[in-house]
Amino acid sequence: MRKLNWKLPALFAAMSMVLGACAIAPDEPAYYRSLEASDAMIDQQVVAQMISGYREQHGLGPVRVDAKLTSLAEAKAKDLAVSGGSNVSGREGEALARRMSQIGEGDTYAVENTSAGYRRWAEAFSGWRDSPKHQAVMLDPDITRIGIATAYAPSSKYKVFWSMIAASD
């Protein structure tokens, strides 16, 4: 009969702790969280940090989250979800100017990105970065503030609708 090696139980205990730690997944980064739920909310600070980092790579200043722009973005995302969406980027002309006037900023320079179908911020960011018009909004040298929102429409083709409004100070 063989003697049981005293190191073997210690090895099993160590392996159990390692495997147990693997079963407890760390929190998923905010930019990977699915926005496919009616109560899902995008982490605006994460968005501002990512866009600011991207802008810094191109020699531009950071952006910050603005509550008034966020309220406009929320309304736009909901409208897109109801209508089935559109893909707009840049200065939307009179419609954006009118919405800016509603928050007392009719003379403020503003641009926006809208899109549909991206389920996570990481996907939207990559798509916008690869689209010349959407990228131009993120890299607009005149913007300093953003508001971003999503709206979920489970019965629609695209499911998640996006609006980001960016403006100068």
CNS distance restraints for C-alpha pairs under 8 A (distance, minus, plus):
assign (resid   4 and name CA) (resid   8 and name CA) 7.66 0.50 0.50
assign (resid   5 and name CA) (resid   9 and name CA) 7.93 0.50 0.50
assign (resid   6 and name CA) (resid  10 and name CA) 7.27 0.50 0.50
assign (resid   7 and name CA) (resid  11 and name CA) 6.17 0.50 0.50
assign (resid   8 and name CA) (resid  12 and name CA) 6.29 0.50 0.50
assign (resid   9 and name CA) (resid  13 and name CA) 6.18 0.50 0.50
assign (resid  10 and name CA) (resid  14 and name CA) 6.21 0.50 0.50
assign (resid  11 and name CA) (resid  15 and name CA) 6.15 0.50 0.50
assign (resid  12 and name CA) (resid  16 and name CA) 6.07 0.50 0.50
assign (resid  13 and name CA) (resid  17 and name CA) 6.37 0.50 0.50
assign (resid  14 and name CA) (resid  18 and name CA) 6.35 0.50 0.50
assign (resid  15 and name CA) (resid  19 and name CA) 6.05 0.50 0.50
assign (resid  16 and name CA) (resid  20 and name CA) 5.83 0.50 0.50
assign (resid  17 and name CA) (resid  21 and name CA) 6.13 0.50 0.50
assign (resid  18 and name CA) (resid  22 and name CA) 6.43 0.50 0.50
assign (resid  19 and name CA) (resid  23 and name CA) 6.54 0.50 0.50
assign (resid  20 and name CA) (resid  24 and name CA) 6.88 0.50 0.50
assign (resid  21 and name CA) (resid  25 and name CA) 7.78 0.50 0.50
assign (resid  28 and name CA) (resid  32 and name CA) 6.63 0.50 0.50
assign (resid  28 and name CA) (resid  33 and name CA) 6.64 0.50 0.50
assign (resid  29 and name CA) (resid  33 and name CA) 6.70 0.50 0.50
assign (resid  30 and name CA) (resid  42 and name CA) 7.84 0.50 0.50
assign (resid  30 and name CA) (resid  43 and name CA) 6.48 0.50 0.50
assign (resid  30 and name CA) (resid  46 and name CA) 7.06 0.50 0.50
assign (resid  30 and name CA) (resid 121 and name CA) 7.94 0.50 0.50
assign (resid  31 and name CA) (resid  43 and name CA) 7.77 0.50 0.50
assign (resid  31 and name CA) (resid  46 and name CA) 7.08 0.50 0.50
assign (resid  31 and name CA) (resid  47 and name CA) 7.81 0.50 0.50
assign (resid  31 and name CA) (resid 120 and name CA) 6.36 0.50 0.50
assign (resid  31 and name CA) (resid 121 and name CA) 4.90 0.50 0.50
assign (resid  31 and name CA) (resid 122 and name CA) 5.11 0.50 0.50
assign (resid  32 and name CA) (resid 120 and name CA) 5.58 0.50 0.50
assign (resid  32 and name CA) (resid 121 and name CA) 6.50 0.50 0.50
assign (resid  32 and name CA) (resid 122 and name CA) 5.94 0.50 0.50
assign (resid  33 and name CA) (resid 120 and name CA) 5.87 0.50 0.50
assign (resid  33 and name CA) (resid 121 and name CA) 7.58 0.50 0.50
assign (resid  34 and name CA) (resid  40 and name CA) 7.79 0.50 0.50
assign (resid  34 and name CA) (resid 119 and name CA) 5.59 0.50 0.50
assign (resid  34 and name CA) (resid 120 and name CA) 5.13 0.50 0.50
assign (resid  35 and name CA) (resid  40 and name CA) 5.15 0.50 0.50
assign (resid  35 and name CA) (resid  41 and name CA) 6.79 0.50 0.50
assign (resid  35 and name CA) (resid  42 and name CA) 7.19 0.50 0.50
assign (resid  35 and name CA) (resid 119 and name CA) 5.55 0.50 0.50
assign (resid  35 and name CA) (resid 120 and name CA) 5.90 0.50 0.50
assign (resid  35 and name CA) (resid 150 and name CA) 7.65 0.50 0.50
assign (resid  35 and name CA) (resid 152 and name CA) 7.46 0.50 0.50
assign (resid  35 and name CA) (resid 160 and name CA) 6.92 0.50 0.50
assign (resid  36 and name CA) (resid  40 and name CA) 6.80 0.50 0.50
assign (resid  36 and name CA) (resid 119 and name CA) 6.28 0.50 0.50
assign (resid  36 and name CA) (resid 152 and name CA) 6.17 0.50 0.50
assign (resid  36 and name CA) (resid 154 and name CA) 7.70 0.50 0.50
assign (resid  36 and name CA) (resid 159 and name CA) 6.88 0.50 0.50
assign (resid  36 and name CA) (resid 160 and name CA) 6.38 0.50 0.50
assign (resid  37 and name CA) (resid 152 and name CA) 6.13 0.50 0.50
assign (resid  37 and name CA) (resid 154 and name CA) 7.92 0.50 0.50
assign (resid  38 and name CA) (resid 151 and name CA) 7.26 0.50 0.50
assign (resid  38 and name CA) (resid 152 and name CA) 5.47 0.50 0.50
assign (resid  38 and name CA) (resid 153 and name CA) 7.68 0.50 0.50
assign (resid  41 and name CA) (resid 149 and name CA) 7.39 0.50 0.50
assign (resid  41 and name CA) (resid 150 and name CA) 7.06 0.50 0.50
assign (resid  42 and name CA) (resid 121 and name CA) 7.46 0.50 0.50
assign (resid  42 and name CA) (resid 148 and name CA) 7.81 0.50 0.50
assign (resid  42 and name CA) (resid 149 and name CA) 6.49 0.50 0.50
assign (resid  42 and name CA) (resid 150 and name CA) 6.95 0.50 0.50
assign (resid  43 and name CA) (resid  47 and name CA) 6.53 0.50 0.50
assign (resid  44 and name CA) (resid  48 and name CA) 6.13 0.50 0.50
assign (resid  44 and name CA) (resid  65 and name CA) 6.69 0.50 0.50
assign (resid  44 and name CA) (resid 147 and name CA) 7.64 0.50 0.50
assign (resid  44 and name CA) (resid 148 and name CA) 6.63 0.50 0.50
assign (resid  45 and name CA) (resid  49 and name CA) 6.10 0.50 0.50
assign (resid  45 and name CA) (resid  64 and name CA) 7.86 0.50 0.50
assign (resid  45 and name CA) (resid  65 and name CA) 6.83 0.50 0.50
assign (resid  46 and name CA) (resid  50 and name CA) 6.15 0.50 0.50
assign (resid  47 and name CA) (resid  51 and name CA) 6.08 0.50 0.50
assign (resid  47 and name CA) (resid 121 and name CA) 7.52 0.50 0.50
assign (resid  48 and name CA) (resid  52 and name CA) 5.83 0.50 0.50
assign (resid  48 and name CA) (resid  62 and name CA) 7.86 0.50 0.50
assign (resid  48 and name CA) (resid  63 and name CA) 5.96 0.50 0.50
assign (resid  48 and name CA) (resid  64 and name CA) 5.83 0.50 0.50
assign (resid  48 and name CA) (resid  65 and name CA) 6.46 0.50 0.50
assign (resid  48 and name CA) (resid 146 and name CA) 7.44 0.50 0.50
assign (resid  49 and name CA) (resid  53 and name CA) 6.04 0.50 0.50
assign (resid  49 and name CA) (resid  62 and name CA) 7.96 0.50 0.50
assign (resid  49 and name CA) (resid  63 and name CA) 7.84 0.50 0.50
assign (resid  50 and name CA) (resid  54 and name CA) 6.17 0.50 0.50
assign (resid  51 and name CA) (resid  55 and name CA) 6.04 0.50 0.50
assign (resid  51 and name CA) (resid  62 and name CA) 7.54 0.50 0.50
assign (resid  51 and name CA) (resid  63 and name CA) 7.25 0.50 0.50
assign (resid  51 and name CA) (resid 138 and name CA) 6.70 0.50 0.50
assign (resid  52 and name CA) (resid  56 and name CA) 6.03 0.50 0.50
assign (resid  52 and name CA) (resid  61 and name CA) 6.89 0.50 0.50
assign (resid  52 and name CA) (resid  62 and name CA) 4.30 0.50 0.50
assign (resid  52 and name CA) (resid  63 and name CA) 5.62 0.50 0.50
assign (resid  53 and name CA) (resid  57 and name CA) 6.40 0.50 0.50
assign (resid  53 and name CA) (resid  62 and name CA) 7.35 0.50 0.50
assign (resid  54 and name CA) (resid  58 and name CA) 6.79 0.50 0.50
assign (resid  55 and name CA) (resid  59 and name CA) 6.37 0.50 0.50
assign (resid  55 and name CA) (resid  60 and name CA) 4.88 0.50 0.50
assign (resid  55 and name CA) (resid  61 and name CA) 6.36 0.50 0.50
assign (resid  55 and name CA) (resid  62 and name CA) 6.62 0.50 0.50
assign (resid  55 and name CA) (resid 138 and name CA) 7.36 0.50 0.50
assign (resid  55 and name CA) (resid 139 and name CA) 5.90 0.50 0.50
assign (resid  56 and name CA) (resid  60 and name CA) 5.03 0.50 0.50
assign (resid  56 and name CA) (resid  61 and name CA) 6.11 0.50 0.50
assign (resid  56 and name CA) (resid  62 and name CA) 6.95 0.50 0.50
assign (resid  58 and name CA) (resid 139 and name CA) 7.71 0.50 0.50
assign (resid  60 and name CA) (resid 139 and name CA) 7.42 0.50 0.50
assign (resid  60 and name CA) (resid 141 and name CA) 6.33 0.50 0.50
assign (resid  61 and name CA) (resid 141 and name CA) 7.67 0.50 0.50
assign (resid  61 and name CA) (resid 144 and name CA) 7.46 0.50 0.50
assign (resid  62 and name CA) (resid 144 and name CA) 6.52 0.50 0.50
assign (resid  63 and name CA) (resid 143 and name CA) 7.05 0.50 0.50
assign (resid  63 and name CA) (resid 144 and name CA) 4.49 0.50 0.50
assign (resid  63 and name CA) (resid 145 and name CA) 4.99 0.50 0.50
assign (resid  63 and name CA) (resid 146 and name CA) 6.56 0.50 0.50
assign (resid  64 and name CA) (resid 144 and name CA) 6.41 0.50 0.50
assign (resid  64 and name CA) (resid 145 and name CA) 4.83 0.50 0.50
assign (resid  64 and name CA) (resid 146 and name CA) 6.10 0.50 0.50
assign (resid  65 and name CA) (resid  70 and name CA) 7.61 0.50 0.50
assign (resid  65 and name CA) (resid 145 and name CA) 5.69 0.50 0.50
assign (resid  65 and name CA) (resid 146 and name CA) 5.03 0.50 0.50
assign (resid  65 and name CA) (resid 147 and name CA) 5.77 0.50 0.50
assign (resid  66 and name CA) (resid  70 and name CA) 6.13 0.50 0.50
assign (resid  66 and name CA) (resid 145 and name CA) 5.83 0.50 0.50
assign (resid  66 and name CA) (resid 146 and name CA) 5.70 0.50 0.50
assign (resid  66 and name CA) (resid 147 and name CA) 5.63 0.50 0.50
assign (resid  67 and name CA) (resid  71 and name CA) 6.31 0.50 0.50
assign (resid  67 and name CA) (resid 147 and name CA) 6.75 0.50 0.50
assign (resid  68 and name CA) (resid  72 and name CA) 6.58 0.50 0.50
assign (resid  68 and name CA) (resid 103 and name CA) 6.76 0.50 0.50
assign (resid  68 and name CA) (resid 147 and name CA) 7.40 0.50 0.50
assign (resid  69 and name CA) (resid  73 and name CA) 6.16 0.50 0.50
assign (resid  69 and name CA) (resid 145 and name CA) 7.90 0.50 0.50
assign (resid  69 and name CA) (resid 146 and name CA) 6.21 0.50 0.50
assign (resid  69 and name CA) (resid 147 and name CA) 4.42 0.50 0.50
assign (resid  69 and name CA) (resid 148 and name CA) 7.59 0.50 0.50
assign (resid  69 and name CA) (resid 165 and name CA) 6.11 0.50 0.50
assign (resid  69 and name CA) (resid 166 and name CA) 7.39 0.50 0.50
assign (resid  70 and name CA) (resid  74 and name CA) 6.07 0.50 0.50
assign (resid  70 and name CA) (resid 146 and name CA) 7.16 0.50 0.50
assign (resid  70 and name CA) (resid 147 and name CA) 3.70 0.50 0.50
assign (resid  70 and name CA) (resid 148 and name CA) 5.47 0.50 0.50
assign (resid  70 and name CA) (resid 149 and name CA) 6.72 0.50 0.50
assign (resid  70 and name CA) (resid 164 and name CA) 7.91 0.50 0.50
assign (resid  70 and name CA) (resid 165 and name CA) 7.50 0.50 0.50
assign (resid  71 and name CA) (resid  75 and name CA) 6.36 0.50 0.50
assign (resid  71 and name CA) (resid 147 and name CA) 7.32 0.50 0.50
assign (resid  72 and name CA) (resid  76 and name CA) 6.20 0.50 0.50
assign (resid  72 and name CA) (resid  99 and name CA) 7.10 0.50 0.50
assign (resid  72 and name CA) (resid 100 and name CA) 7.94 0.50 0.50
assign (resid  72 and name CA) (resid 147 and name CA) 7.47 0.50 0.50
assign (resid  72 and name CA) (resid 165 and name CA) 7.48 0.50 0.50
assign (resid  73 and name CA) (resid  77 and name CA) 6.03 0.50 0.50
assign (resid  73 and name CA) (resid 147 and name CA) 5.89 0.50 0.50
assign (resid  73 and name CA) (resid 148 and name CA) 5.42 0.50 0.50
assign (resid  73 and name CA) (resid 149 and name CA) 5.44 0.50 0.50
assign (resid  73 and name CA) (resid 163 and name CA) 5.11 0.50 0.50
assign (resid  73 and name CA) (resid 164 and name CA) 5.68 0.50 0.50
assign (resid  73 and name CA) (resid 165 and name CA) 5.99 0.50 0.50
assign (resid  74 and name CA) (resid  78 and name CA) 6.22 0.50 0.50
assign (resid  74 and name CA) (resid 148 and name CA) 7.11 0.50 0.50
assign (resid  74 and name CA) (resid 149 and name CA) 5.01 0.50 0.50
assign (resid  74 and name CA) (resid 150 and name CA) 6.72 0.50 0.50
assign (resid  74 and name CA) (resid 151 and name CA) 7.48 0.50 0.50
assign (resid  74 and name CA) (resid 163 and name CA) 7.14 0.50 0.50
assign (resid  75 and name CA) (resid  79 and name CA) 6.20 0.50 0.50
assign (resid  76 and name CA) (resid  80 and name CA) 6.17 0.50 0.50
assign (resid  76 and name CA) (resid 163 and name CA) 6.16 0.50 0.50
assign (resid  77 and name CA) (resid  81 and name CA) 6.22 0.50 0.50
assign (resid  77 and name CA) (resid 114 and name CA) 7.77 0.50 0.50
assign (resid  77 and name CA) (resid 149 and name CA) 6.32 0.50 0.50
assign (resid  77 and name CA) (resid 150 and name CA) 5.47 0.50 0.50
assign (resid  77 and name CA) (resid 151 and name CA) 5.30 0.50 0.50
assign (resid  77 and name CA) (resid 161 and name CA) 5.62 0.50 0.50
assign (resid  77 and name CA) (resid 162 and name CA) 5.35 0.50 0.50
assign (resid  77 and name CA) (resid 163 and name CA) 5.18 0.50 0.50
assign (resid  78 and name CA) (resid  82 and name CA) 6.27 0.50 0.50
assign (resid  78 and name CA) (resid 150 and name CA) 7.52 0.50 0.50
assign (resid  78 and name CA) (resid 151 and name CA) 5.31 0.50 0.50
assign (resid  78 and name CA) (resid 152 and name CA) 7.94 0.50 0.50
assign (resid  78 and name CA) (resid 161 and name CA) 7.62 0.50 0.50
assign (resid  79 and name CA) (resid  83 and name CA) 6.10 0.50 0.50
assign (resid  79 and name CA) (resid  85 and name CA) 7.75 0.50 0.50
assign (resid  80 and name CA) (resid  84 and name CA) 5.66 0.50 0.50
assign (resid  80 and name CA) (resid  85 and name CA) 4.12 0.50 0.50
assign (resid  80 and name CA) (resid  86 and name CA) 6.69 0.50 0.50
assign (resid  80 and name CA) (resid 151 and name CA) 7.96 0.50 0.50
assign (resid  80 and name CA) (resid 161 and name CA) 6.29 0.50 0.50
assign (resid  80 and name CA) (resid 162 and name CA) 7.91 0.50 0.50
assign (resid  81 and name CA) (resid  85 and name CA) 5.81 0.50 0.50
assign (resid  81 and name CA) (resid 151 and name CA) 6.10 0.50 0.50
assign (resid  81 and name CA) (resid 152 and name CA) 6.57 0.50 0.50
assign (resid  81 and name CA) (resid 153 and name CA) 5.60 0.50 0.50
assign (resid  81 and name CA) (resid 156 and name CA) 7.80 0.50 0.50
assign (resid  81 and name CA) (resid 159 and name CA) 7.76 0.50 0.50
assign (resid  81 and name CA) (resid 160 and name CA) 7.40 0.50 0.50
assign (resid  81 and name CA) (resid 161 and name CA) 5.79 0.50 0.50
assign (resid  82 and name CA) (resid 153 and name CA) 7.44 0.50 0.50
assign (resid  84 and name CA) (resid 156 and name CA) 6.72 0.50 0.50
assign (resid  84 and name CA) (resid 157 and name CA) 7.85 0.50 0.50
assign (resid  84 and name CA) (resid 158 and name CA) 7.80 0.50 0.50
assign (resid  85 and name CA) (resid 115 and name CA) 7.13 0.50 0.50
assign (resid  85 and name CA) (resid 116 and name CA) 6.36 0.50 0.50
assign (resid  85 and name CA) (resid 161 and name CA) 6.75 0.50 0.50
assign (resid  86 and name CA) (resid 114 and name CA) 6.94 0.50 0.50
assign (resid  86 and name CA) (resid 115 and name CA) 6.22 0.50 0.50
assign (resid  86 and name CA) (resid 116 and name CA) 7.14 0.50 0.50
assign (resid  87 and name CA) (resid 113 and name CA) 7.72 0.50 0.50
assign (resid  87 and name CA) (resid 114 and name CA) 5.42 0.50 0.50
assign (resid  87 and name CA) (resid 115 and name CA) 4.71 0.50 0.50
assign (resid  87 and name CA) (resid 116 and name CA) 7.13 0.50 0.50
assign (resid  88 and name CA) (resid  92 and name CA) 7.47 0.50 0.50
assign (resid  88 and name CA) (resid 112 and name CA) 7.43 0.50 0.50
assign (resid  88 and name CA) (resid 113 and name CA) 5.80 0.50 0.50
assign (resid  88 and name CA) (resid 114 and name CA) 5.10 0.50 0.50
assign (resid  88 and name CA) (resid 115 and name CA) 6.78 0.50 0.50
assign (resid  89 and name CA) (resid 111 and name CA) 7.37 0.50 0.50
assign (resid  89 and name CA) (resid 112 and name CA) 5.47 0.50 0.50
assign (resid  89 and name CA) (resid 113 and name CA) 4.31 0.50 0.50
assign (resid  89 and name CA) (resid 114 and name CA) 6.18 0.50 0.50
assign (resid  89 and name CA) (resid 133 and name CA) 5.70 0.50 0.50
assign (resid  89 and name CA) (resid 134 and name CA) 5.40 0.50 0.50
assign (resid  89 and name CA) (resid 137 and name CA) 6.96 0.50 0.50
assign (resid  90 and name CA) (resid 111 and name CA) 5.08 0.50 0.50
assign (resid  90 and name CA) (resid 112 and name CA) 5.42 0.50 0.50
assign (resid  90 and name CA) (resid 113 and name CA) 6.57 0.50 0.50
assign (resid  90 and name CA) (resid 133 and name CA) 6.53 0.50 0.50
assign (resid  90 and name CA) (resid 134 and name CA) 7.18 0.50 0.50
assign (resid  90 and name CA) (resid 136 and name CA) 7.45 0.50 0.50
assign (resid  90 and name CA) (resid 137 and name CA) 6.00 0.50 0.50
assign (resid  91 and name CA) (resid  96 and name CA) 7.14 0.50 0.50
assign (resid  91 and name CA) (resid 110 and name CA) 6.69 0.50 0.50
assign (resid  91 and name CA) (resid 111 and name CA) 4.51 0.50 0.50
assign (resid  91 and name CA) (resid 112 and name CA) 6.32 0.50 0.50
assign (resid  92 and name CA) (resid  96 and name CA) 5.43 0.50 0.50
assign (resid  92 and name CA) (resid  97 and name CA) 7.86 0.50 0.50
assign (resid  92 and name CA) (resid 111 and name CA) 7.05 0.50 0.50
assign (resid  92 and name CA) (resid 112 and name CA) 7.30 0.50 0.50
assign (resid  93 and name CA) (resid  97 and name CA) 6.29 0.50 0.50
assign (resid  94 and name CA) (resid  98 and name CA) 5.88 0.50 0.50
assign (resid  95 and name CA) (resid  99 and name CA) 6.29 0.50 0.50
assign (resid  96 and name CA) (resid 100 and name CA) 6.09 0.50 0.50
assign (resid  96 and name CA) (resid 110 and name CA) 7.59 0.50 0.50
assign (resid  96 and name CA) (resid 111 and name CA) 7.72 0.50 0.50
assign (resid  97 and name CA) (resid 101 and name CA) 6.14 0.50 0.50
assign (resid  97 and name CA) (resid 106 and name CA) 5.85 0.50 0.50
assign (resid  97 and name CA) (resid 107 and name CA) 7.85 0.50 0.50
assign (resid  97 and name CA) (resid 110 and name CA) 7.78 0.50 0.50
assign (resid  98 and name CA) (resid 102 and name CA) 6.43 0.50 0.50
assign (resid  98 and name CA) (resid 106 and name CA) 6.87 0.50 0.50
assign (resid  99 and name CA) (resid 103 and name CA) 7.03 0.50 0.50
assign (resid  99 and name CA) (resid 106 and name CA) 7.89 0.50 0.50
assign (resid 100 and name CA) (resid 104 and name CA) 6.58 0.50 0.50
assign (resid 100 and name CA) (resid 105 and name CA) 5.06 0.50 0.50
assign (resid 100 and name CA) (resid 106 and name CA) 5.06 0.50 0.50
assign (resid 100 and name CA) (resid 108 and name CA) 7.47 0.50 0.50
assign (resid 100 and name CA) (resid 110 and name CA) 7.93 0.50 0.50
assign (resid 101 and name CA) (resid 105 and name CA) 4.97 0.50 0.50
assign (resid 101 and name CA) (resid 106 and name CA) 3.79 0.50 0.50
assign (resid 101 and name CA) (resid 107 and name CA) 7.58 0.50 0.50
assign (resid 102 and name CA) (resid 106 and name CA) 7.48 0.50 0.50
assign (resid 108 and name CA) (resid 167 and name CA) 6.90 0.50 0.50
assign (resid 108 and name CA) (resid 168 and name CA) 6.56 0.50 0.50
assign (resid 108 and name CA) (resid 169 and name CA) 7.43 0.50 0.50
assign (resid 109 and name CA) (resid 142 and name CA) 7.80 0.50 0.50
assign (resid 109 and name CA) (resid 143 and name CA) 7.95 0.50 0.50
assign (resid 109 and name CA) (resid 167 and name CA) 5.59 0.50 0.50
assign (resid 109 and name CA) (resid 168 and name CA) 5.64 0.50 0.50
assign (resid 110 and name CA) (resid 143 and name CA) 7.47 0.50 0.50
assign (resid 110 and name CA) (resid 165 and name CA) 6.94 0.50 0.50
assign (resid 110 and name CA) (resid 166 and name CA) 5.56 0.50 0.50
assign (resid 110 and name CA) (resid 167 and name CA) 4.13 0.50 0.50
assign (resid 110 and name CA) (resid 168 and name CA) 6.59 0.50 0.50
assign (resid 111 and name CA) (resid 137 and name CA) 6.40 0.50 0.50
assign (resid 111 and name CA) (resid 165 and name CA) 5.94 0.50 0.50
assign (resid 111 and name CA) (resid 166 and name CA) 5.36 0.50 0.50
assign (resid 111 and name CA) (resid 167 and name CA) 6.36 0.50 0.50
assign (resid 112 and name CA) (resid 137 and name CA) 6.57 0.50 0.50
assign (resid 112 and name CA) (resid 163 and name CA) 7.12 0.50 0.50
assign (resid 112 and name CA) (resid 164 and name CA) 5.45 0.50 0.50
assign (resid 112 and name CA) (resid 165 and name CA) 4.34 0.50 0.50
assign (resid 112 and name CA) (resid 166 and name CA) 5.86 0.50 0.50
assign (resid 113 and name CA) (resid 134 and name CA) 5.94 0.50 0.50
assign (resid 113 and name CA) (resid 137 and name CA) 6.85 0.50 0.50
assign (resid 113 and name CA) (resid 162 and name CA) 7.74 0.50 0.50
assign (resid 113 and name CA) (resid 163 and name CA) 5.77 0.50 0.50
assign (resid 113 and name CA) (resid 164 and name CA) 5.13 0.50 0.50
assign (resid 113 and name CA) (resid 165 and name CA) 6.58 0.50 0.50
assign (resid 114 and name CA) (resid 161 and name CA) 7.54 0.50 0.50
assign (resid 114 and name CA) (resid 162 and name CA) 5.22 0.50 0.50
assign (resid 114 and name CA) (resid 163 and name CA) 4.44 0.50 0.50
assign (resid 114 and name CA) (resid 164 and name CA) 6.37 0.50 0.50
assign (resid 115 and name CA) (resid 161 and name CA) 5.99 0.50 0.50
assign (resid 115 and name CA) (resid 162 and name CA) 5.13 0.50 0.50
assign (resid 115 and name CA) (resid 163 and name CA) 6.82 0.50 0.50
assign (resid 116 and name CA) (resid 158 and name CA) 5.68 0.50 0.50
assign (resid 116 and name CA) (resid 159 and name CA) 7.42 0.50 0.50
assign (resid 116 and name CA) (resid 160 and name CA) 5.71 0.50 0.50
assign (resid 116 and name CA) (resid 161 and name CA) 4.31 0.50 0.50
assign (resid 116 and name CA) (resid 162 and name CA) 5.85 0.50 0.50
assign (resid 117 and name CA) (resid 157 and name CA) 7.90 0.50 0.50
assign (resid 117 and name CA) (resid 158 and name CA) 4.28 0.50 0.50
assign (resid 117 and name CA) (resid 159 and name CA) 6.08 0.50 0.50
assign (resid 117 and name CA) (resid 160 and name CA) 5.34 0.50 0.50
assign (resid 117 and name CA) (resid 161 and name CA) 6.48 0.50 0.50
assign (resid 118 and name CA) (resid 123 and name CA) 5.66 0.50 0.50
assign (resid 118 and name CA) (resid 124 and name CA) 5.38 0.50 0.50
assign (resid 118 and name CA) (resid 158 and name CA) 7.82 0.50 0.50
assign (resid 118 and name CA) (resid 160 and name CA) 6.31 0.50 0.50
assign (resid 118 and name CA) (resid 161 and name CA) 7.61 0.50 0.50
assign (resid 119 and name CA) (resid 123 and name CA) 6.84 0.50 0.50
assign (resid 119 and name CA) (resid 124 and name CA) 7.68 0.50 0.50
assign (resid 119 and name CA) (resid 159 and name CA) 7.88 0.50 0.50
assign (resid 119 and name CA) (resid 160 and name CA) 6.10 0.50 0.50
assign (resid 120 and name CA) (resid 124 and name CA) 6.44 0.50 0.50
assign (resid 121 and name CA) (resid 125 and name CA) 5.94 0.50 0.50
assign (resid 122 and name CA) (resid 126 and name CA) 6.19 0.50 0.50
assign (resid 123 and name CA) (resid 127 and name CA) 6.07 0.50 0.50
assign (resid 124 and name CA) (resid 128 and name CA) 5.94 0.50 0.50
assign (resid 125 and name CA) (resid 129 and name CA) 5.94 0.50 0.50
assign (resid 126 and name CA) (resid 130 and name CA) 6.21 0.50 0.50
assign (resid 127 and name CA) (resid 131 and name CA) 6.25 0.50 0.50
assign (resid 128 and name CA) (resid 132 and name CA) 7.74 0.50 0.50
assign (resid 128 and name CA) (resid 133 and name CA) 7.94 0.50 0.50
assign (resid 128 and name CA) (resid 134 and name CA) 4.82 0.50 0.50
assign (resid 128 and name CA) (resid 135 and name CA) 5.44 0.50 0.50
assign (resid 129 and name CA) (resid 134 and name CA) 6.70 0.50 0.50
assign (resid 129 and name CA) (resid 135 and name CA) 4.80 0.50 0.50
assign (resid 129 and name CA) (resid 138 and name CA) 7.95 0.50 0.50
assign (resid 130 and name CA) (resid 134 and name CA) 7.87 0.50 0.50
assign (resid 130 and name CA) (resid 135 and name CA) 6.80 0.50 0.50
assign (resid 131 and name CA) (resid 135 and name CA) 5.75 0.50 0.50
assign (resid 132 and name CA) (resid 136 and name CA) 6.03 0.50 0.50
assign (resid 133 and name CA) (resid 137 and name CA) 6.73 0.50 0.50
assign (resid 134 and name CA) (resid 138 and name CA) 6.67 0.50 0.50
assign (resid 135 and name CA) (resid 139 and name CA) 6.08 0.50 0.50
assign (resid 136 and name CA) (resid 140 and name CA) 5.66 0.50 0.50
assign (resid 137 and name CA) (resid 166 and name CA) 7.55 0.50 0.50
assign (resid 142 and name CA) (resid 167 and name CA) 7.37 0.50 0.50
assign (resid 142 and name CA) (resid 168 and name CA) 5.60 0.50 0.50
assign (resid 143 and name CA) (resid 166 and name CA) 5.92 0.50 0.50
assign (resid 143 and name CA) (resid 167 and name CA) 4.78 0.50 0.50
assign (resid 143 and name CA) (resid 168 and name CA) 4.34 0.50 0.50
assign (resid 143 and name CA) (resid 169 and name CA) 7.49 0.50 0.50
assign (resid 144 and name CA) (resid 166 and name CA) 7.28 0.50 0.50
assign (resid 144 and name CA) (resid 167 and name CA) 6.15 0.50 0.50
assign (resid 144 and name CA) (resid 168 and name CA) 5.10 0.50 0.50
assign (resid 144 and name CA) (resid 169 and name CA) 6.29 0.50 0.50
assign (resid 145 and name CA) (resid 166 and name CA) 5.57 0.50 0.50
assign (resid 145 and name CA) (resid 167 and name CA) 5.36 0.50 0.50
assign (resid 145 and name CA) (resid 168 and name CA) 6.28 0.50 0.50
assign (resid 145 and name CA) (resid 169 and name CA) 7.13 0.50 0.50
assign (resid 146 and name CA) (resid 164 and name CA) 6.74 0.50 0.50
assign (resid 146 and name CA) (resid 165 and name CA) 5.58 0.50 0.50
assign (resid 146 and name CA) (resid 166 and name CA) 4.31 0.50 0.50
assign (resid 146 and name CA) (resid 167 and name CA) 6.43 0.50 0.50
assign (resid 147 and name CA) (resid 164 and name CA) 5.58 0.50 0.50
assign (resid 147 and name CA) (resid 165 and name CA) 5.28 0.50 0.50
assign (resid 147 and name CA) (resid 166 and name CA) 6.52 0.50 0.50
assign (resid 148 and name CA) (resid 162 and name CA) 7.52 0.50 0.50
assign (resid 148 and name CA) (resid 163 and name CA) 5.68 0.50 0.50
assign (resid 148 and name CA) (resid 164 and name CA) 4.20 0.50 0.50
assign (resid 148 and name CA) (resid 165 and name CA) 6.43 0.50 0.50
assign (resid 149 and name CA) (resid 162 and name CA) 5.98 0.50 0.50
assign (resid 149 and name CA) (resid 163 and name CA) 5.55 0.50 0.50
assign (resid 149 and name CA) (resid 164 and name CA) 6.55 0.50 0.50
assign (resid 150 and name CA) (resid 160 and name CA) 6.48 0.50 0.50
assign (resid 150 and name CA) (resid 161 and name CA) 5.33 0.50 0.50
assign (resid 150 and name CA) (resid 162 and name CA) 4.57 0.50 0.50
assign (resid 150 and name CA) (resid 163 and name CA) 6.43 0.50 0.50
assign (resid 151 and name CA) (resid 160 and name CA) 5.74 0.50 0.50
assign (resid 151 and name CA) (resid 161 and name CA) 5.18 0.50 0.50
assign (resid 151 and name CA) (resid 162 and name CA) 6.75 0.50 0.50
assign (resid 152 and name CA) (resid 159 and name CA) 5.54 0.50 0.50
assign (resid 152 and name CA) (resid 160 and name CA) 4.69 0.50 0.50
assign (resid 152 and name CA) (resid 161 and name CA) 6.40 0.50 0.50
assign (resid 153 and name CA) (resid 158 and name CA) 7.78 0.50 0.50
assign (resid 153 and name CA) (resid 159 and name CA) 4.84 0.50 0.50
assign (resid 153 and name CA) (resid 160 and name CA) 6.35 0.50 0.50
assign (resid 153 and name CA) (resid 161 and name CA) 7.83 0.50 0.50
assign (resid 154 and name CA) (resid 159 and name CA) 5.15 0.50 0.50
assign (resid 155 and name CA) (resid 159 and name CA) 6.93 0.50 0.50
